[in-house]
Amino acid sequence: MATRELSRRPKKKTIRTIPQQRTPMREQPAEVRARNFDEVSLGYSEEEAFLEAERCLVCPDQPCVAGCPVNVNIPGFIQMICARDVRGAHTVLTSTNLLPAVCGRVCPQESQCEGVCTVGESLDPVAIGRLERWVGDAAIAQGWTSVPFIEPRPFRIGIIGSGPAGMACAADVAKAGCEVVVYEALHEPGGVLRYGIPDFRLPNDVVDAEIHSLEALGVQFECNTLVGRLFTLEQMLDEMGIDAVFVGTGAGYPAMLGIPGDSLNGVLSANELLTRCNLMRARAFPEYDTPLPLGRRVTVVGAGNTAMDAMRVCLRLGAESVACVYRRSRIECPARAEELHHAEQEGVTFHWLANPVAVLDDGAGGVSALRCVRMALGEPDTSGRRRPVPVPGSEHDIETDLVVFAIGTNANPIIGQTSPLRLTARGYIDVDADLHTSMAGVFAGGDIVTGAATVIEAMGAGRRAARSMKRYLGLRDASAPVSAASGTGEGRLFGLPASERNFVRVRR
């Protein structure tokens, strides 16, 4: 009997016994997808997901969990997939990440969880992001939501901004029983997920489904509400009866090079291009009445993920040619390897080691060319990358009639301009280790604090701020263990230290 029981136990996986090849994901052919806005990557089938899940070794030290900014229990949800319990995998995932279908598509797993995967030391790493996406999509298709029992609390929370940081913070304080209202300046919620990422990478249907999960927790969204103009932070905390505020307004203010000619017609930022196309539906003009200037020959300056999105959008809008200008080499390209590969497949031309010095006028106030200088890589700078140095006498012109700058962003300025919040020298909100700002009861996190970062890092900041807000309000964090000093003794009630008991706020 004992022998039979032992024979039924699954054998321990080793690097030699797991599937050796990473399961590929199906995609639209490049020549087809470059002319439509349908999603490029088609996702795993059930059989493909089960096969890829078998590649996880369930390492005891779990480096992938430490590599995830929100510490998703990655081996846990993958083991659920192996057991064919997809609903259970979704429950494990959403205990720490409310947006698995989003993060599975847009997070840079190659530099986070997959980058430290033990399997990756010998073979290609486990496709954690693809599995996360598959579980998230299954949940959307089946209508699954993870709504725990929520005991109402007498606190009102205001969340400014409905991007990843704001949504993550809203979910956690809503689960703690607080009444939560999210104020969004634009006419649809989602923040950068909605206006900054094209449908061929992140369909709006997926964003809508993830927002519905928040609404199921009781979170309310108020769009077309520009905090700092309609009302201020001080009014929220006083006249509006809000007990704590989280600021997650992001860093969507575009940066420009400040070179001659950058104010000509035919020069715009990637943020404007993507917002018009994604949020305001300019790609369907004249069905939607948002105009979008588009040249036959487009040149995008920059090589990050936003630049890749801008270039690929222009191809789909009908540009005859699209070029990228970047002052470093392909090796230093900051975009995800997958996005760069897709752009190359779709026909984008890359001018590596080139830096713009002027936009040339066509004589009628438009653009005729982008003048660039060739660069050579010198010694590493503070980022660790080799510093680009101009090559004398190497000026050359790239003929173009539309120039798009995708060289980074700055903090959205309105909150800082209309409140006494302490800011950093670069205009971002200054916070302490608990993400508390200089105003009592006001917390901040995400890109408005750190500058442009990833979706999952913004979500991690939102969750950290939620924990700090709960402490500020005197709410016990059910996900946190009781303090190590919570034995018996004076100053304790029901095993909790006095500092963790709830209190009543009195408004003067």
N, C-alpha and C positions, 0 to 999 in steps of 0.2 A: 504493500500500500504506500509506504513512504517513498519507495523507488518511483512509483507512478506519479506521485505528487511532485517529486523533484523534476521528473521529465516534462511536466506541464509548465514549469516556470520558464519565462522567456530568458533566453541566453543573454548575457551581458554584451552590449554592443561594443565593438572595437572598430578602429579605423579601417580594418581589413574586411569587416563583415557588413558594413553599411554600403548602400549604393555609392559607387565611386564618382559618378558624374552628377553635377548639379542639374536639376530638372529645368530645361529651358522653358521660357514663357512665350506663347504665341503672340505675334504682332501683325498689324496691318503691313502689307508691302510698302516700302518707302515711296514708290512712284504713285501709289494710291493715296496714302495718308497725307502726303504733302499738299493735297488739294481738298481736304475735308477736315472738319473739327471733331470727328469721332475719336474716341480714345485709341491711342497708339497701341498700348499693351493690352492684350485681351484677357489676361488673368489665367490662373490655373483651372483645369477641370478637377473634378473630385479625385479621379485616379492619380493625376499629377500631384495634387496636394498630399495625398496619402503617401506617395512614393518619396517626395521630398522630405516629409516629416520623419521618415525612417532614417534619415541621415543624421539626425540629432543624437549625440552621444549621451545626453543628460549628464553633463559634467558635474561633479560634486562641487567644484569651485565656482561654476556659473559666471564666467567672465562676461558673457553677453548681457547679463542682468546689470552688472556694474557699468557696462558700456552704454546702457540706455539712460537718457536723461531723466526718465520718470520711473526707472527700475521695474519695467514690465517683467512679470514672471515668465520669461520666454520658454525655458524648458517645461514649465507647467502647462502652458497652452499648447505646446507642440505635442506633449505626451497625450493630451486630450484628443488631439487630431489622430494620433496613432491608435487610440482606443476607439476611434470613430464616433467620439462624443463632441460634435461640432458646437452644440449649444454650451457644453461645459467649457470648451476652449474660449468661446465668446465671453462667458462669465469671468474666467480668469483674466482675459485681456482687459475687459472694461472695469475691472476693479482698480486699475491704475491708469488706463488710457481710454478715455471716452470716445476717441476718434480713430478706431483701428483702420477703417476703410480709407481715411484720409492719410494717416501716417504711413500705412503700407504702400501708398503711392508716391508721396513726396519727401519722405524723410531720407537723409543720406545714410542709409544703413551701412554702406560700405566703409564709412569712417566712424561708425558707432558700434552697434551690436555685432554686425557681421565682421567688422574690422578686427575684432578680438576673438572671434569664434575659434574654438580649439580645432575643429575640423579643418579650418582654413590654414592651419600650420602645415598640413600635408596635402590637402585637396582644396577644391573650391569650397568656401564656407557655405553653411546651410543658408538657404534663401529665406531668411527670417521675414524680411519685408513682404515678399510675395505670399508667404503663408499668412501673415497678419492681414494683408489685403483680402485674401480668400475668405478668411473667417469673417471679416467685416462685411464683405459683400453678401455672404450667406445670411448674416443677421439682417441686413437690409431687405434681402429677398423674402425672408421668412417673417419679417416684422418683429424681430426679437428686441426687447428693451430690458435693461437691468435697472429696475426701480426698487430700491430697498424700502423697508418700513421707515418712514420719516416721522419723527415726533416734532410737531411744530414748536418753534421758539419765538419769543417776542422781539425779534430783531429784523430790521430791514437793511438790505445790502444793496448798494449801487455799484454796478460794473460799467466802466466807461470803455467802450470798444468791444466788438463782438468777434475779434480774431481769436487765434488759438489760445493765447494767454487768458483773455477774458472768459472764454468758454470753459476752460479747465477750472478757473477759479470759481465761476458761477456754479458748476456742477458740484464741487466739493462743499461750498457753503449751503447750497440747496439741500444736499444730503444731510447736512447738520440741522436742518429744520428751519433755516432762515428764509424769509421772503426775499426773493432776488429779482431785481430789475436790471436788464442790460440795455444801456443807451448806445445806439449806433448812429453815427452822423449820416451815413449813406442810406439809400432807400431799401436796401436788402441786407440782412445780417450775414456774417461770415468773414468780414474783414478781408485780409489779404488772401484768404482761401477763395474768396468770391471775385475780387477785382484783380488780383495779381497773378493767378495761375490759370492758364487756358484750359478749356474743356478737354482738349486732347491729352492733357496730363491729369486733370482732376475734374471730372464732370460735375456740373452744378447739382445734378440729382443726388450725388453722394453727399455734397455739402448740406443740401436740404434734409436728407435723412438723418445726418448727425445732429443737426439743429433740432429736429423733431425729438431726438432722444433727450435733449436738454429740456424741451417744453414738457416732456412727460414727467420730468422731475419737478415741475412747477415754475420753471424759470420763465419770466416774461421778457419780451423784446419790444423796445420802443425805438423804431427807426426814424430817420429824418430828425434826429435830436442831437444838435451840436452843443455839447457841454462846453461851457466857457463863453458861449454866445447867448443861448436861451436862458441859462442859469449857471451859477458858479459852484465851485466845490463848497464854499462857505454856505451857500444857500441849501445845498444838498444836506449838509450836516445839521443845519439849523431849521430853516423854514420847512423843508421837505421831510423832516423826521427820519432821515437815514442815519443808521448807527455806525456804519463803516463803508468806505469806498475803496474800490480797486481801480487803478488807472492802467489800462492796457491799450493805449491809443497807437502804439506801434511807431515805426520810423518810415513813413511813406512820403516824406518831403524830398523830392529828387535833388540830386547833386548834379551840377553842370561843370564843365571844364573852365569856363570863363575865357575862351579863346576868341579871337576876332571872327565875327560872322555867326556866332552861336545864337543870335536873335533873329536870323533870317527866317522867312517863311520856308517851311520844309525842314525845320529843326525842332525836335521835341524830345521829351524824356520817355524812357521805356515805361515808367509808371503811367503817364498819360495815354500812351498807345494801348497798354494792356487794359487799363480801366475803361477806356472807350470801347474796346473790342469785347471784353469779358462781361463787365457789369452793365454797360449801357447798350450792348448788342449792336455796336456799329458794324459788325461783320454782316448783319442782315439789312443794312441800309439799301433801299429807302423804307423797308418794312418797319424799321425803327428809325426815328428821325435824328439819330446821332451821327454827325459827319465825322469822317476820319480821313485826313489827307494821306494818300499813299502814292509814292513814286514808282516808276518802273524799275529803277535801280536804287536799292535801299542799302545803306551802310550803317551797321550797329557798332557803337564804340563800347568795348567791354566784353568780357567772356565768362561772366558768372551765370548762374541759373536764370536770372531775370533776362540777361542778354540772349540766352538760348531761346527762351520763351518768345521774346520780341522778334527774333529772326524767323522762327518757325511760324509765328502768327502772320508775318508779312508774306511768307511763301503762300500760305493758305488764302490770304486776301488777294492774291493774284500778281504779286511782284514778279517781274521777269528775271531778276537776279537779286540775290541778297548776299552781302559780304559782312565779315566780322573783322574789326581792327582791334588788336590787343598788343599792348606794349611789351609783354613777356612772351615766352615760347609756349608751345602746346603742353609741355611738361608742367608748367606753372599754372595752367588754366584752372581757375577755381570752381568751374561748374562740375556737376556730377559727371562721372565718366559715361553713364548711360545717356544723359542729355546731350553731351558732346557727340557721342557716337550717332545718335539719332539725327542731329543737325547735319553731320557730315553725310549720312546716308541720303538725306532729303535734298542735298545739293547746295548747301551753304558754302561759300568760298571764304577761306580764312587767311587773313594777312597777319601772320605772327610777327613779333618784334617790330611793330610799327606804332607810332604815337601821333595823334592829330595835333597840328599846330594852328590850323585855321580852316574855316568853312568859306568856300569861295562863292561870290555872288554871280548870278547869271545875268546881271544887268537889269533885272526886273523885280528885284527883291526876293528872288528864290535862290535855290542852291544849284550850283553847277558841278562842284567837286569838293572833295575833302583833301586838304593838303596835309601830308604826313611826313615824318622823319623816321628813318630806320633806327633801331635801337640795338645795343649790344648789352649782354648781361655782365654786370660787374660783381662786386662783393655783396654778400647777403646783407639785407637791411634788418630792421627790428622784427619783421614778420618771419624771418628765417629764409625768405626767398631772395634770390640774387637780384640786386637793384638794376633796373634798366637804365642805360646811359646812352644819350643821343650820339649818333655817328655823324661827324661833321660832313656837310656837303651831300647829304643823302635825301634831301627833300624830294618828294614825288607826289603826284596828284592821283586820286582815285575818283573817276567820274561817277557822280551820283546825283540824284535829285531829292533824296530824303535821308537825313541823318538822325539817328536815334541814339541818345546817350543812355547807357546802362552802366554807370560807373559808381553806383552806390546811392545811399539815401541818408537823410538826416532826420532828426526827431521831429514828429508832428508838433508844431509850436504853440497851438492855441491854449492848451491847458497851462503851459508854462507862462504864457503872456497874461493870463487872466486870473492867476492865483498866486499866493505867496510861497509856493513850493520852492525849495532850494534846488537849483539846477547845477549840473556840472559845467565845465568850461565849454563843452561842445553842445550844450542845450538839452542834454538828457536829464531825466529826473534822478536826483541823488537819493539813495536809499541806504538803510543800514543792513546788517546781516539778516534781519528778519523781513526785509523788503518794506519796512515802515519808512514813510517819507518824513519831511520836516513838519508836516501837519498831523496833529493827533487824529488817529482814526482813518488816515488816508494811506493806502499801500499802493505800490506800483511794481510792475514786472513785465518781462518780455522785451521787445525791441526798443520801447521807450526808455528803458534803463540801460540795456547792454549794447544798443545798436543792432543792426540787422543780423539775425541768427536764423536757426532752423525752426520749423514748426514744433518739433518735439521739445526743443529747448525752451521755447516760449510757453508750452504747456507745463513743463516742469516748473517754470517760474510762477505760473498761475497757481499751481498746486501748493507751492511753498508759501505764497502769499495767503492762500486760504487757511493754511495751518496757523499762520501768524494772526490772521483776523480772528480765528476762533479763540486763540489764547487771549487776544485783546478783549474779546467780548465775554470771556470767562466760560466758554463752552468747552466741555470735555471732548477731546479728539478721540473718537472711538477706534480709529485706526492706529493710534499710538499706544504703546504699552504703558501700564501704570508705572510711575517713577520707581526706580530701583530702591529708593528709600521709603517705599510705601508699605512698610510693615506695620506693626502695631505701635502705638505710642501716643504721646500727647500731640495735640494739634491735628488729629486725623479723625475723619468721620466716614464710616463705611469703607475704610481702606484708602481713601483719597486724601492727599495733603490739602491743607487749607488753601494753598495757592491755586488749586485746581477746582475749587467749588465755584458754582455760578454766583453772580451777584446782580443786583438790580441797578440799572443806570438811571440817574436822576437828571432831568433836563432843567436847567435854570430858566 
